[in-house]
C-alpha cells in the first residue's frame, strides 16, 4: 500500500472512498501525477519514486490555509 498526497483547488470534486485514476507526466528530471479529469496534482517525484499503478482510492481530504489536499491509497 502506498499513499500519495495531491493538491486540489476546489472542494467537492472527489469524496473519500472514490476510486480515481491518475495520469503520469514527465519533466526533464522528474515525474508528476494528475488525478483525472484534472481534479488534483501531485508534487514532483524522482525516477525511483515512480508510481506503479494508475488507480487508487481517496482515503482522506484535508482543508488548509493553502488549499485542499487529498490522500490517495494505491496497491503497490
Buried (B, 14 or more C-beta within 10 A) or exposed (E): EEEBEBBBEEEEBBEEEBEBEBEEEEEEEBBBBBBEEEBBBBEEBEEEEEBEEEEBBBBEBEEEEEEBBBBBBBEE
